[in-house]
Amino acid sequence: MTEQQARDGRRSVTMSRVGAGRFEAQNVRGGRISLGTGDSSDFTPVELLLAAIAGCSGIDVDMLTARRAEPEQFDMVSAGEKVSDEDGNHLRDLEVTFTVRFPEGEGGDKAREMLPRAIEASHDRLCTVSRTVALGTPVTLREA
């Protein structure tokens, strides 16, 4: 991706087949992640989607709360039910559950007070991933 594309908001990853049912994604910064069918320890595409939703919201919430106090614990569980129905294969009942603990004291009190608002802000406007899913953005698949 060029600097101009980044300024324009364009994002991309490349994906290459590395074996039967196994792929590797690479970002423009050189980061790599393996994914597959679930027959190995590689993440499946569905697990990556769940991780992306939690990761995006987690970053938002962390940035808003950690200004007040560094968390002592910050964990999330991202889950959904995979179904196959008249709409095809998809997830429903997507949910991210936060378990966040802050230290005692004024900073921790401020962070605890901010936590529900930070989660709400991430859900309602900040997290690009969950907002994209919630808005039902169309996906185009095409041959090069």
Protein Blocks (a to p, Z undefined) as FASTA:
>chain_A
ZZklmmnopacdddddfbehiacdddfkopacdddehpambdcfklmmmmmmmmmmmmmm
mmmmmmmoccfbdcddddddddddfkopadehiacdddddddedjklmmmmmmmmmmmmm
mmmmmmmmlmmmmnopacddddZZ
